[in-house]
């Protein structure tokens, strides 16, 4: 069953892949996110300019590279937040005192989606139908995470240094959610890390829907230790 939208890692565009996996469609490109980054840079420059464009602080600021993006494809949490605000969605740190975060810490499945960040790598974990999926772009396809394992999975990620954000607001409707509500996914084996997959000439973007019981997380932390992805 091909229902879940999943983008495999392309360059260092994990922020783009993370957002599109969350929204379940090809909604953002690197160009779109760069425009948001430029808009944020302009706003920050304007605020700094209010101190006086001749001030040492402003002069130092304008000589620094953007903190919101770079040529490698990196985008900051501010860019991701601004992209989500278009959909009336917000990021809330899971470790915050926000009531939604408190509920999610007590019961991970009470949320609808999480965004995880480690060393500038971003990926989404979200509910589709009544099931949870790890949509990490470093995997060859979506990975089913059982409801009973979700809380442990998030705790494991935090232990390994990930920042985890709860996504609040109503996610847009998507085909995968409707399909999986009617027919839960079944996955015979967990997806492999892209680094373990031999080149097969497959496209960078895939839709996968077969997920199932007893699937465990595929050691993403070890791959990310090399730095940005």
N, CA and C atoms as a LAMMPS dump frame, in Angstrom:
ITEM: TIMESTEP
0
ITEM: NUMBER OF ATOMS
687
ITEM: BOX BOUNDS ff ff ff
-5.0000000000000000e+02 5.0000000000000000e+02
-5.0000000000000000e+02 5.0000000000000000e+02
-5.0000000000000000e+02 5.0000000000000000e+02
ITEM: ATOMS id mol type element x y z
1 1 1 N 0.85 -1.203 0
2 1 2 C 0 0 0
3 1 3 C 0.878 1.242 0
4 2 1 N 0.736 2.05 -1.034
5 2 2 C 1.527 3.258 -1.126
6 2 3 C 0.672 4.433 -0.679
7 3 1 N 0.856 4.823 0.577
8 3 2 C 0.018 5.884 1.122
9 3 3 C 0.823 6.975 1.816
10 4 1 N 1.895 6.617 2.483
11 4 2 C 2.623 7.585 3.301
12 4 3 C 3.646 8.341 2.465
13 5 1 N 3.606 9.653 2.55
14 5 2 C 4.581 10.48 1.843
15 5 3 C 5.875 10.517 2.648
16 6 1 N 6.973 10.169 1.991
17 6 2 C 8.276 10.126 2.661
18 6 3 C 9.348 10.566 1.685
19 7 1 N 10.171 11.535 2.1
20 7 2 C 11.275 11.98 1.263
21 7 3 C 12.582 11.438 1.814
22 8 1 N 13.352 10.79 0.964
23 8 2 C 14.681 10.331 1.353
24 8 3 C 15.653 11.504 1.319
25 9 1 N 16.717 11.374 2.105
26 9 2 C 17.685 12.45 2.243
27 9 3 C 18.298 12.84 0.908
28 10 1 N 18.275 14.128 0.618
29 10 2 C 18.886 14.683 -0.58
30 10 3 C 19.788 15.829 -0.152
31 11 1 N 21.087 15.683 -0.332
32 11 2 C 22.017 16.705 0.14
33 11 3 C 21.879 16.876 1.643
34 12 1 N 21.761 18.133 2.063
35 12 2 C 21.561 18.433 3.491
36 12 3 C 20.201 19.072 3.715
37 13 1 N 19.219 18.679 2.912
38 13 2 C 17.9 19.314 2.942
39 13 3 C 16.941 18.637 3.907
40 14 1 N 17.454 18.227 5.067
41 14 2 C 16.597 17.493 5.998
42 14 3 C 15.454 18.342 6.537
43 15 1 N 15.635 19.668 6.658
44 15 2 C 14.545 20.518 7.138
45 15 3 C 13.375 20.474 6.158
46 16 1 N 13.684 20.528 4.863
47 16 2 C 12.646 20.404 3.839
48 16 3 C 11.959 19.05 3.937
49 17 1 N 12.745 17.976 4.05
50 17 2 C 12.162 16.633 4.142
51 17 3 C 11.303 16.495 5.394
52 18 1 N 11.769 17.061 6.491
53 18 2 C 11.04 16.995 7.759
54 18 3 C 9.666 17.659 7.628
55 19 1 N 9.637 18.857 7.052
56 19 2 C 8.376 19.583 6.9
57 19 3 C 7.424 18.862 5.958
58 20 1 N 7.935 18.4 4.828
59 20 2 C 7.062 17.731 3.867
60 20 3 C 6.528 16.406 4.406
61 21 1 N 7.347 15.695 5.183
62 21 2 C 6.865 14.456 5.805
63 21 3 C 5.79 14.758 6.841
64 22 1 N 5.987 15.834 7.586
65 22 2 C 4.985 16.227 8.579
66 22 3 C 3.661 16.566 7.904
67 23 1 N 3.722 17.363 6.84
68 23 2 C 2.52 17.841 6.16
69 23 3 C 1.98 16.832 5.153
70 24 1 N 2.772 15.791 4.885
71 24 2 C 2.385 14.711 3.972
72 24 3 C 2.127 15.188 2.544
73 25 1 N 3.127 15.898 2.041
74 25 2 C 3.062 16.343 0.66
75 25 3 C 4.26 17.204 0.325
76 26 1 N 4.463 17.468 -0.942
77 26 2 C 5.598 18.265 -1.387
78 26 3 C 5.228 19.748 -1.311
79 27 1 N 5.164 20.264 -0.087
80 27 2 C 4.711 21.63 0.132
81 27 3 C 5.844 22.651 0.125
82 28 1 N 7.036 22.24 0.541
83 28 2 C 8.15 23.184 0.639
84 28 3 C 9.358 22.695 -0.149
85 29 1 N 9.991 23.629 -0.839
86 29 2 C 11.262 23.361 -1.517
87 29 3 C 12.354 24.137 -0.791
88 30 1 N 13.602 23.886 -1.177
89 30 2 C 14.707 24.631 -0.586
90 30 3 C 14.579 26.119 -0.906
91 31 1 N 14.056 26.435 -2.075
92 31 2 C 13.871 27.84 -2.455
93 31 3 C 12.842 28.503 -1.549
94 32 1 N 11.758 27.813 -1.263
95 32 2 C 10.731 28.358 -0.368
96 32 3 C 11.308 28.654 1.008
97 33 1 N 12.075 27.705 1.535
98 33 2 C 12.644 27.887 2.87
99 33 3 C 13.7 28.981 2.871
100 34 1 N 14.452 29.099 1.774
101 34 2 C 15.445 30.17 1.677
102 34 3 C 14.766 31.535 1.693
103 35 1 N 13.613 31.637 1.061
104 35 2 C 12.87 32.904 1.08
105 35 3 C 12.433 33.254 2.497
106 36 1 N 11.993 32.249 3.247
107 36 2 C 11.621 32.491 4.646
108 36 3 C 12.842 32.888 5.469
109 37 1 N 13.984 32.237 5.198
110 37 2 C 15.216 32.58 5.899
111 37 3 C 15.644 34.005 5.615
112 38 1 N 15.527 34.426 4.352
113 38 2 C 15.876 35.792 3.973
114 38 3 C 14.953 36.791 4.664
115 39 1 N 13.666 36.45 4.744
116 39 2 C 12.71 37.314 5.426
117 39 3 C 13.067 37.469 6.903
118 40 1 N 13.458 36.373 7.54
119 40 2 C 13.86 36.446 8.944
120 40 3 C 15.145 37.259 9.108
121 41 1 N 16.09 37.076 8.184
122 41 2 C 17.334 37.852 8.227
123 41 3 C 17.037 39.351 8.145
124 42 1 N 16.111 39.715 7.248
125 42 2 C 15.757 41.125 7.078
126 42 3 C 15.133 41.687 8.345
127 43 1 N 14.248 40.91 8.96
128 43 2 C 13.609 41.355 10.206
129 43 3 C 14.648 41.542 11.309
130 44 1 N 15.589 40.615 11.405
131 44 2 C 16.625 40.722 12.432
132 44 3 C 17.537 41.914 12.172
133 45 1 N 17.849 42.154 10.901
134 45 2 C 18.698 43.286 10.559
135 45 3 C 17.997 44.604 10.875
136 46 1 N 16.684 44.642 10.634
137 46 2 C 15.916 45.848 10.941
138 46 3 C 15.907 46.122 12.442
139 47 1 N 15.71 45.068 13.225
140 47 2 C 15.708 45.241 14.69
141 47 3 C 17.075 45.718 15.183
142 48 1 N 18.132 45.116 14.659
143 48 2 C 19.469 45.534 15.064
144 48 3 C 19.747 46.97 14.632
145 49 1 N 19.207 47.374 13.472
146 49 2 C 19.418 48.724 12.965
147 49 3 C 18.786 49.789 13.827
148 50 1 N 17.791 49.385 14.611
149 50 2 C 17.141 50.351 15.507
150 50 3 C 18.103 50.854 16.575
151 51 1 N 19.179 50.145 16.802
152 51 2 C 20.196 50.564 17.757
153 51 3 C 21.128 51.617 17.146
154 52 1 N 20.987 51.802 15.836
155 52 2 C 21.856 52.724 15.125
156 52 3 C 22.761 51.959 14.183
157 53 1 N 22.694 52.264 12.906
158 53 2 C 23.462 51.51 11.923
159 53 3 C 24.965 51.758 12.029
160 54 1 N 25.334 52.795 12.782
161 54 2 C 26.756 53.071 12.982
162 54 3 C 27.3 52.431 14.259
163 55 1 N 26.415 51.763 15.011
164 55 2 C 26.845 51.158 16.278
165 55 3 C 27.74 49.958 16.016
166 56 1 N 28.684 49.699 16.909
167 56 2 C 29.558 48.522 16.743
168 56 3 C 28.771 47.22 16.677
169 57 1 N 27.683 47.138 17.447
170 57 2 C 26.876 45.92 17.476
171 57 3 C 26.257 45.647 16.102
172 58 1 N 25.735 46.709 15.474
173 58 2 C 25.112 46.532 14.162
174 58 3 C 26.158 46.172 13.113
175 59 1 N 27.306 46.817 13.164
176 59 2 C 28.358 46.538 12.197
177 59 3 C 28.849 45.097 12.319
178 60 1 N 28.967 44.613 13.555
179 60 2 C 29.37 43.216 13.746
180 60 3 C 28.293 42.276 13.225
181 61 1 N 27.042 42.641 13.471
182 61 2 C 25.923 41.795 13.061
183 61 3 C 25.884 41.609 11.55
184 62 1 N 26.03 42.702 10.799
185 62 2 C 25.888 42.604 9.347
186 62 3 C 27.074 41.887 8.705
187 63 1 N 28.166 41.741 9.443
188 63 2 C 29.324 41.032 8.905
189 63 3 C 29.249 39.527 9.157
190 64 1 N 28.301 39.116 10.005
191 64 2 C 28.174 37.696 10.322
192 64 3 C 27.288 36.992 9.286
193 65 1 N 27.551 35.721 9.028
194 65 2 C 26.674 34.975 8.11
195 65 3 C 25.289 34.787 8.728
196 66 1 N 24.341 34.455 7.908
197 66 2 C 22.974 34.227 8.391
198 66 3 C 22.942 33.093 9.407
199 67 1 N 22.174 33.3 10.469
200 67 2 C 21.973 32.24 11.455
201 67 3 C 20.772 31.374 11.088
202 68 1 N 20.076 31.753 10.016
203 68 2 C 18.842 31.061 9.645
204 68 3 C 19.015 30.068 8.502
205 69 1 N 20.116 30.186 7.761
206 69 2 C 20.324 29.281 6.623
207 69 3 C 21.757 29.414 6.134
208 70 1 N 22.189 28.449 5.34
209 70 2 C 23.468 28.564 4.651
210 70 3 C 23.388 27.827 3.321
211 71 1 N 24.467 27.881 2.565
212 71 2 C 24.461 27.313 1.213
213 71 3 C 24.387 25.786 1.193
214 72 1 N 24.62 25.144 2.333
215 72 2 C 24.604 23.68 2.368
216 72 3 C 23.197 23.107 2.363
217 73 1 N 22.214 23.957 2.686
218 73 2 C 20.837 23.475 2.805
219 73 3 C 20.349 23.469 4.231
220 74 1 N 21.188 23.934 5.166
221 74 2 C 20.775 24.034 6.561
222 74 3 C 19.759 25.151 6.735
223 75 1 N 18.712 24.883 7.555
224 75 2 C 17.735 25.899 7.947
225 75 3 C 17.509 25.798 9.448
226 76 1 N 17.336 26.936 10.081
227 76 2 C 17.214 26.996 11.538
228 76 3 C 15.817 26.622 12.006
229 77 1 N 15.694 26.458 13.312
230 77 2 C 14.386 26.172 13.909
231 77 3 C 13.439 27.346 13.679
232 78 1 N 13.978 28.561 13.585
233 78 2 C 13.132 29.725 13.311
234 78 3 C 12.489 29.628 11.929
235 79 1 N 13.253 29.128 10.949
236 79 2 C 12.701 28.946 9.603
237 79 3 C 11.615 27.878 9.621
238 80 1 N 11.88 26.783 10.306
239 80 2 C 10.886 25.712 10.396
240 80 3 C 9.622 26.217 11.084
241 81 1 N 9.792 26.98 12.153
242 81 2 C 8.633 27.527 12.879
243 81 3 C 7.826 28.457 11.984
244 82 1 N 8.519 29.282 11.209
245 82 2 C 7.811 30.213 10.327
246 82 3 C 7.068 29.455 9.227
247 83 1 N 7.685 28.399 8.7
248 83 2 C 7.007 27.584 7.688
249 83 3 C 5.749 26.939 8.257
250 84 1 N 5.816 26.492 9.503
251 84 2 C 4.658 25.861 10.133
252 84 3 C 3.564 26.869 10.478
253 85 1 N 3.961 28.111 10.749
254 85 2 C 2.969 29.126 11.127
255 85 3 C 1.984 29.391 9.991
256 86 1 N 2.417 29.137 8.752
257 86 2 C 1.519 29.283 7.598
258 86 3 C 0.317 28.362 7.746
259 87 1 N 0.525 27.229 8.411
260 87 2 C -0.527 26.229 8.607
261 87 3 C -1.145 26.326 10.004
262 88 1 N -0.867 27.419 10.703
263 88 2 C -1.345 27.619 12.085
264 88 3 C -0.843 26.507 13.01
265 89 1 N 0.388 26.06 12.752
266 89 2 C 1.024 25.046 13.58
267 89 3 C 2.172 25.687 14.343
268 90 1 N 2.448 25.179 15.548
269 90 2 C 3.513 25.72 16.37
270 90 3 C 4.395 24.6 16.903
271 91 1 N 5.644 24.939 17.173
272 91 2 C 6.57 24.015 17.818
273 91 3 C 6.656 24.36 19.3
274 92 1 N 6.504 23.337 20.133
275 92 2 C 6.603 23.505 21.583
276 92 3 C 7.656 22.532 22.096
277 93 1 N 8.698 23.021 22.779
278 93 2 C 9.699 22.088 23.323
279 93 3 C 9.044 21.062 24.244
280 94 1 N 9.367 19.807 24.029
281 94 2 C 8.744 18.748 24.826
282 94 3 C 9.071 18.888 26.306
283 95 1 N 10.227 19.451 26.628
284 95 2 C 10.622 19.595 28.028
285 95 3 C 10.112 20.874 28.676
286 96 1 N 9.238 21.604 27.975
287 96 2 C 8.714 22.855 28.517
288 96 3 C 7.546 22.585 29.466
289 97 1 N 7.067 23.673 30.102
290 97 2 C 5.925 23.571 31.016
291 97 3 C 4.607 23.835 30.31
292 98 1 N 4.652 23.977 28.984
293 98 2 C 3.424 24.152 28.216
294 98 3 C 2.472 22.984 28.507
295 99 1 N 1.179 23.262 28.718
296 99 2 C 0.232 22.183 29.05
297 99 3 C 0.234 21.032 28.034
298 100 1 N 0.382 21.359 26.756
299 100 2 C 0.398 20.3 25.739
300 100 3 C 1.631 19.421 25.909
301 101 1 N 2.756 20.042 26.256
302 101 2 C 3.98 19.275 26.471
303 101 3 C 3.876 18.413 27.719
304 102 1 N 3.251 18.94 28.742
305 102 2 C 3.052 18.17 29.977
306 102 3 C 2.207 16.931 29.693
307 103 1 N 1.152 17.103 28.898
308 103 2 C 0.307 15.96 28.532
309 103 3 C 1.098 14.95 27.705
310 104 1 N 1.905 15.439 26.773
311 104 2 C 2.678 14.541 25.91
312 104 3 C 3.715 13.761 26.71
313 105 1 N 4.303 14.393 27.727
314 105 2 C 5.274 13.684 28.558
315 105 3 C 4.594 12.599 29.379
316 106 1 N 3.347 12.851 29.768
317 106 2 C 2.607 11.842 30.527
318 106 3 C 2.118 10.716 29.622
319 107 1 N 1.786 11.06 28.379
320 107 2 C 1.302 10.063 27.417
321 107 3 C 1.711 10.515 26.028
322 108 1 N 2.764 9.914 25.481
323 108 2 C 3.316 10.355 24.197
324 108 3 C 2.285 10.301 23.075
325 109 1 N 1.365 9.341 23.135
326 109 2 C 0.398 9.181 22.042
327 109 3 C -0.72 10.221 22.095
328 110 1 N -0.728 11.095 23.111
329 110 2 C -1.747 12.143 23.176
330 110 3 C -1.488 13.238 22.147
331 111 1 N -0.277 13.291 21.612
332 111 2 C 0.076 14.292 20.599
333 111 3 C -0.265 13.774 19.208
334 112 1 N -0.006 14.607 18.208
335 112 2 C -0.215 14.184 16.818
336 112 3 C 1.089 14.088 16.043
337 113 1 N 2.119 14.823 16.499
338 113 2 C 3.396 14.781 15.775
339 113 3 C 4.511 15.377 16.623
340 114 1 N 5.717 14.938 16.343
341 114 2 C 6.926 15.466 16.976
342 114 3 C 7.949 15.773 15.888
343 115 1 N 8.741 16.809 16.123
344 115 2 C 9.893 17.103 15.27
345 115 3 C 11.138 16.973 16.127
346 116 1 N 12.112 16.233 15.625
347 116 2 C 13.332 15.931 16.376
348 116 3 C 14.534 16.568 15.692
349 117 1 N 15.46 17.052 16.5
350 117 2 C 16.644 17.733 15.976
351 117 3 C 17.897 17.286 16.707
352 118 1 N 18.919 16.945 15.926
353 118 2 C 20.223 16.601 16.496
354 118 3 C 21.308 17.021 15.513
355 119 1 N 22.217 17.879 15.967
356 119 2 C 23.304 18.355 15.106
357 119 3 C 22.801 18.816 13.74
358 120 1 N 21.753 19.603 13.748
359 120 2 C 21.18 20.217 12.55
360 120 3 C 20.498 19.226 11.616
361 121 1 N 20.288 18.016 12.083
362 121 2 C 19.454 17.079 11.328
363 121 3 C 18.05 17.12 11.915
364 122 1 N 17.062 17.217 11.042
365 122 2 C 15.66 17.319 11.441
366 122 3 C 14.879 16.13 10.885
367 123 1 N 13.966 15.587 11.692
368 123 2 C 13.046 14.587 11.15
369 123 3 C 11.758 14.56 11.952
370 124 1 N 10.742 13.993 11.337
371 124 2 C 9.386 13.981 11.895
372 124 3 C 8.994 12.593 12.374
373 125 1 N 8.275 12.569 13.48
374 125 2 C 7.554 11.38 13.936
375 125 3 C 6.098 11.815 14.042
376 126 1 N 5.186 11.145 13.363
377 126 2 C 3.79 11.59 13.429
378 126 3 C 2.821 10.419 13.391
379 127 1 N 1.625 10.72 13.832
380 127 2 C 0.547 9.729 13.807
381 127 3 C -0.189 9.813 12.48
382 128 1 N -0.464 8.654 11.914
383 128 2 C -1.279 8.532 10.712
384 128 3 C -2.276 7.424 10.986
385 129 1 N -3.559 7.738 10.871
386 129 2 C -4.56 6.787 11.339
387 129 3 C -4.413 6.659 12.844
388 130 1 N -4.302 5.451 13.331
389 130 2 C -4.09 5.212 14.763
390 130 3 C -2.669 4.733 15.041
391 131 1 N -1.782 4.854 14.042
392 131 2 C -0.42 4.347 14.159
393 131 3 C 0.589 5.488 14.089
394 132 1 N 1.774 5.235 14.653
395 132 2 C 2.849 6.218 14.645
396 132 3 C 3.97 5.773 13.714
397 133 1 N 4.556 6.758 13.01
398 133 2 C 5.616 6.459 12.052
399 133 3 C 6.803 7.393 12.232
400 134 1 N 7.986 6.809 12.188
401 134 2 C 9.235 7.551 12.134
402 134 3 C 9.512 7.848 10.66
403 135 1 N 9.501 9.135 10.288
404 135 2 C 9.639 9.532 8.889
405 135 3 C 11.015 10.138 8.607
406 136 1 N 12.016 9.66 9.316
407 136 2 C 13.38 10.138 9.161
408 136 3 C 13.845 9.968 7.715
409 137 1 N 14.343 11.032 7.119
410 137 2 C 14.784 10.972 5.727
411 137 3 C 16.048 10.137 5.54
412 138 1 N 16.713 9.755 6.626
413 138 2 C 17.884 8.88 6.523
414 138 3 C 17.5 7.417 6.378
415 139 1 N 16.209 7.126 6.473
416 139 2 C 15.705 5.771 6.268
417 139 3 C 15.173 5.625 4.845
418 140 1 N 15.175 4.409 4.345
419 140 2 C 14.697 4.177 2.976
420 140 3 C 13.18 4.303 2.87
421 141 1 N 12.487 4.309 3.979
422 141 2 C 11.039 4.457 3.989
423 141 3 C 10.547 4.683 5.398
424 142 1 N 9.248 4.894 5.594
425 142 2 C 8.685 5.099 6.924
426 142 3 C 8.895 3.878 7.814
427 143 1 N 9.044 4.123 9.101
428 143 2 C 9.218 3.041 10.065
429 143 3 C 8.098 3.11 11.097
430 144 1 N 7.369 2.032 11.25
431 144 2 C 6.298 1.975 12.234
432 144 3 C 6.873 1.947 13.639
433 145 1 N 6.323 2.785 14.505
434 145 2 C 6.695 2.798 15.922
435 145 3 C 5.418 2.477 16.696
436 146 1 N 5.416 1.401 17.441
437 146 2 C 4.197 0.989 18.131
438 146 3 C 3.801 2.022 19.181
439 147 1 N 2.519 2.105 19.457
440 147 2 C 2.021 3.043 20.463
441 147 3 C 2.677 2.814 21.816
442 148 1 N 2.925 1.561 22.148
443 148 2 C 3.517 1.258 23.449
444 148 3 C 4.998 1.605 23.499
445 149 1 N 5.646 1.667 22.34
446 149 2 C 7.082 1.966 22.3
447 149 3 C 7.386 3.449 22.101
448 150 1 N 6.393 4.245 21.688
449 150 2 C 6.639 5.634 21.31
450 150 3 C 7.311 6.43 22.429
451 151 1 N 6.785 6.33 23.646
452 151 2 C 7.366 7.085 24.753
453 151 3 C 8.808 6.702 25.01
454 152 1 N 9.108 5.409 24.934
455 152 2 C 10.482 4.937 25.132
456 152 3 C 11.385 5.42 24
457 153 1 N 10.861 5.43 22.791
458 153 2 C 11.606 5.899 21.626
459 153 3 C 12.012 7.364 21.811
460 154 1 N 11.05 8.207 22.218
461 154 2 C 11.333 9.622 22.427
462 154 3 C 12.346 9.819 23.552
463 155 1 N 12.199 9.034 24.612
464 155 2 C 13.144 9.132 25.734
465 155 3 C 14.549 8.736 25.292
466 156 1 N 14.637 7.715 24.437
467 156 2 C 15.929 7.269 23.923
468 156 3 C 16.582 8.367 23.086
469 157 1 N 15.783 9.027 22.254
470 157 2 C 16.303 10.119 21.435
471 157 3 C 16.823 11.258 22.308
472 158 1 N 16.059 11.61 23.335
473 158 2 C 16.502 12.676 24.234
474 158 3 C 17.791 12.292 24.942
475 159 1 N 17.894 11.048 25.355
476 159 2 C 19.103 10.568 26.027
477 159 3 C 20.321 10.698 25.113
478 160 1 N 20.104 10.549 23.807
479 160 2 C 21.202 10.623 22.844
480 160 3 C 21.489 12.051 22.389
481 161 1 N 20.776 13.027 22.963
482 161 2 C 21.078 14.427 22.69
483 161 3 C 20.125 15.15 21.767
484 162 1 N 19.041 14.523 21.38
485 162 2 C 18.078 15.172 20.507
486 162 3 C 17.253 16.213 21.263
487 163 1 N 16.946 17.312 20.577
488 163 2 C 15.917 18.24 21.027
489 163 3 C 14.621 17.798 20.36
490 164 1 N 13.568 17.674 21.154
491 164 2 C 12.296 17.199 20.613
492 164 3 C 11.239 18.276 20.808
493 165 1 N 10.518 18.548 19.739
494 165 2 C 9.464 19.553 19.759
495 165 3 C 8.119 18.884 19.471
496 166 1 N 7.137 19.278 20.223
497 166 2 C 5.764 18.852 19.987
498 166 3 C 5.148 19.79 18.957
499 167 1 N 4.439 19.237 17.981
500 167 2 C 3.744 20.058 16.991
501 167 3 C 2.307 20.244 17.469
502 168 1 N 1.911 21.492 17.692
503 168 2 C 0.553 21.769 18.136
504 168 3 C -0.232 22.45 17.023
505 169 1 N -1.528 22.275 17.049
506 169 2 C -2.392 22.779 15.994
507 169 3 C -2.941 21.617 15.192
508 170 1 N -3.801 21.904 14.251
509 170 2 C -4.456 20.852 13.45
510 170 3 C -3.708 20.644 12.149
511 171 1 N -3.144 19.472 11.99
512 171 2 C -2.437 19.153 10.755
513 171 3 C -3.422 19.074 9.585
514 172 1 N -2.977 19.441 8.381
515 172 2 C -3.885 19.341 7.225
516 172 3 C -4.262 17.889 6.939
517 173 1 N -5.443 17.703 6.393
518 173 2 C -5.875 16.356 6.043
519 173 3 C -4.942 15.772 4.984
520 174 1 N -4.761 14.47 5.043
521 174 2 C -3.903 13.81 4.052
522 174 3 C -4.464 12.431 3.732
523 175 1 N -4.14 11.937 2.558
524 175 2 C -4.638 10.639 2.106
525 175 3 C -4.186 9.51 3.029
526 176 1 N -2.929 9.582 3.48
527 176 2 C -2.395 8.498 4.305
528 176 3 C -3.194 8.333 5.587
529 177 1 N -3.602 9.438 6.183
530 177 2 C -4.373 9.371 7.417
531 177 3 C -5.698 8.667 7.188
532 178 1 N -6.349 9.002 6.099
533 178 2 C -7.644 8.391 5.783
534 178 3 C -7.488 6.906 5.453
535 179 1 N -6.474 6.582 4.673
536 179 2 C -6.253 5.19 4.286
537 179 3 C -5.928 4.326 5.501
538 180 1 N -5.046 4.821 6.363
539 180 2 C -4.604 4.018 7.506
540 180 3 C -5.646 3.938 8.606
541 181 1 N -6.577 4.878 8.622
542 181 2 C -7.706 4.737 9.542
543 181 3 C -8.561 3.547 9.146
544 182 1 N -8.694 3.343 7.84
545 182 2 C -9.526 2.24 7.335
546 182 3 C -8.769 0.91 7.352
547 183 1 N -7.504 0.955 6.955
548 183 2 C -6.706 -0.273 6.857
549 183 3 C -5.336 -0.015 7.485
550 184 1 N -5.132 -0.406 8.72
551 184 2 C -3.828 -0.192 9.369
552 184 3 C -2.703 -0.818 8.564
553 185 1 N -1.561 -0.149 8.587
554 185 2 C -0.405 -0.616 7.826
555 185 3 C 0.23 -1.831 8.498
556 186 1 N 0.873 -2.655 7.705
557 186 2 C 1.593 -3.83 8.19
558 186 3 C 2.983 -3.814 7.561
559 187 1 N 4 -3.958 8.391
560 187 2 C 5.384 -3.908 7.909
561 187 3 C 6.115 -5.171 8.339
562 188 1 N 6.611 -5.914 7.378
563 188 2 C 7.273 -7.18 7.684
564 188 3 C 8.644 -6.979 8.312
565 189 1 N 9.345 -5.907 7.914
566 189 2 C 10.69 -5.645 8.438
567 189 3 C 10.921 -4.145 8.443
568 190 1 N 11.712 -3.642 9.37
569 190 2 C 11.958 -2.2 9.43
570 190 3 C 12.777 -1.736 8.232
571 191 1 N 12.617 -0.492 7.822
572 191 2 C 13.409 0.031 6.705
573 191 3 C 14.879 0.157 7.09
574 192 1 N 15.737 0.052 6.094
575 192 2 C 17.171 0.182 6.336
576 192 3 C 17.59 1.641 6.283
577 193 1 N 18.716 1.925 6.93
578 193 2 C 19.33 3.226 6.765
579 193 3 C 19.826 3.364 5.331
580 194 1 N 19.741 4.565 4.78
581 194 2 C 20.166 4.762 3.396
582 194 3 C 21.628 4.391 3.193
583 195 1 N 22.44 4.608 4.22
584 195 2 C 23.846 4.252 4.107
585 195 3 C 24.068 2.765 3.94
586 196 1 N 23.076 1.957 4.348
587 196 2 C 23.188 0.508 4.232
588 196 3 C 22.533 -0.036 2.969
589 197 1 N 21.907 0.844 2.237
590 197 2 C 21.198 0.407 1.031
591 197 3 C 22.108 0.577 -0.181
592 198 1 N 22.315 -0.47 -0.91
593 198 2 C 23.145 -0.382 -2.118
594 198 3 C 22.418 0.427 -3.182
595 199 1 N 23.191 1.135 -3.966
596 199 2 C 22.607 1.976 -5.009
597 199 3 C 21.755 1.122 -5.946
598 200 1 N 20.508 1.576 -6.119
599 200 2 C 19.593 0.805 -6.97
600 200 3 C 18.979 1.655 -8.07
601 201 1 N 19.369 2.935 -8.105
602 201 2 C 18.819 3.814 -9.132
603 201 3 C 17.434 4.31 -8.807
604 202 1 N 16.985 4.061 -7.545
605 202 2 C 15.64 4.516 -7.175
606 202 3 C 15.633 6.019 -7.013
607 203 1 N 14.45 6.616 -7.186
608 203 2 C 14.303 8.054 -7.027
609 203 3 C 14.47 8.469 -5.583
610 204 1 N 14.692 9.735 -5.369
611 204 2 C 14.911 10.249 -4.025
612 204 3 C 13.617 10.302 -3.225
613 205 1 N 12.479 10.427 -3.884
614 205 2 C 11.226 10.553 -3.161
615 205 3 C 10.443 9.265 -3.285
616 206 1 N 9.871 8.815 -2.179
617 206 2 C 9.106 7.577 -2.228
618 206 3 C 7.853 7.706 -1.404
619 207 1 N 6.878 6.882 -1.713
620 207 2 C 5.692 6.744 -0.877
621 207 3 C 5.641 5.289 -0.461
622 208 1 N 5.59 5.087 0.857
623 208 2 C 5.559 3.713 1.353
624 208 3 C 4.45 3.593 2.357
625 209 1 N 3.811 2.427 2.427
626 209 2 C 2.703 2.293 3.343
627 209 3 C 2.664 1.002 4.112
628 210 1 N 3.49 0.031 3.788
629 210 2 C 3.449 -1.238 4.49
630 210 3 C 4.275 -1.147 5.753
631 211 1 N 3.604 -1.092 6.903
632 211 2 C 4.299 -1.019 8.189
633 211 3 C 3.651 -2.007 9.124
634 212 1 N 4.302 -2.393 10.211
635 212 2 C 3.685 -3.435 11.01
636 212 3 C 4.144 -3.579 12.434
637 213 1 N 3.774 -4.688 13.059
638 213 2 C 4.031 -4.939 14.464
639 213 3 C 5.504 -5.213 14.736
640 214 1 N 5.892 -4.914 15.966
641 214 2 C 7.21 -5.322 16.432
642 214 3 C 8.363 -4.614 15.759
643 215 1 N 8.105 -3.489 15.096
644 215 2 C 9.177 -2.79 14.417
645 215 3 C 9.937 -1.957 15.433
646 216 1 N 11.257 -2.024 15.401
647 216 2 C 12.078 -1.254 16.331
648 216 3 C 12.884 -0.223 15.574
649 217 1 N 13.355 0.763 16.318
650 217 2 C 14.079 1.875 15.717
651 217 3 C 15.416 1.409 15.164
652 218 1 N 15.805 1.985 14.01
653 218 2 C 16.974 1.507 13.294
654 218 3 C 18.263 2.258 13.509
655 219 1 N 18.608 2.622 14.745
656 219 2 C 19.936 3.153 15.106
657 219 3 C 20.317 4.408 14.344
658 220 1 N 19.374 5.384 14.241
659 220 2 C 19.679 6.604 13.519
660 220 3 C 20.77 7.416 14.21
661 221 1 N 20.86 7.322 15.532
662 221 2 C 21.806 8.15 16.264
663 221 3 C 23.236 7.936 15.83
664 222 1 N 23.615 6.726 15.577
665 222 2 C 24.986 6.452 15.191
666 222 3 C 25.338 7.15 13.874
667 223 1 N 24.409 7.187 12.936
668 223 2 C 24.691 7.815 11.646
669 223 3 C 24.873 9.32 11.802
670 224 1 N 24.099 9.92 12.699
671 224 2 C 24.144 11.372 12.828
672 224 3 C 25.389 11.872 13.529
673 225 1 N 26.159 11.005 14.129
674 225 2 C 27.349 11.465 14.844
675 225 3 C 28.365 12.114 13.927
676 226 1 N 28.235 11.931 12.618
677 226 2 C 29.185 12.519 11.688
678 226 3 C 28.957 14.002 11.471
679 227 1 N 27.819 14.533 11.922
680 227 2 C 27.544 15.965 11.756
681 227 3 C 26.266 16.186 11.006
682 228 1 N 26.205 17.271 10.242
683 228 2 C 24.968 17.654 9.552
684 228 3 C 24.546 16.629 8.52
685 229 1 N 23.189 16.506 8.428
686 229 2 C 22.611 15.739 7.329
687 229 3 C 21.265 16.335 7.026
